[in-house]
Amino acid sequence: MATQAIQTVAELELTVKRQKEAAIAEQKQRILDAQRSARQQLDSSRQEAEQQVRQMMTDAEQQAASCTQEVLDSAQQECEEMKRAAREKLGQAVDFLMEKVVSI
């Protein structure tokens, strides 16, 4: 009977040892899985952030190009107005010079 009790205790100890080893292995696997998942989430977030930055840069470049074009269009219009005003005064300038030349 004592031998059987010793054998039962030994079997229980072995069972507990195996369960403990299995639990440790399972926890290690969970940690590895969690680390892998965290890396994947980090990579995904990084890629998403990079895409958002690229989109923001594209939007900013388009906005800058639009503003630049508006400034160029405005400057062109001002130049045309100045040319038109100068042409209108050209006749007056010629008349003024002719009067000065004739009066000399």
Secondary structure, DSSP 8 states (H G I E B T S, - for coil): -HHHHHHHHHHHHHHHHHHHHHHHHHHHHHHHHHHHHHHHHHHHHHHHHHHHHHHHHHHHHHHHHHHHHHHHHHHHHHHHHHHHHHHHHHHHHHHHHHHHHHH-
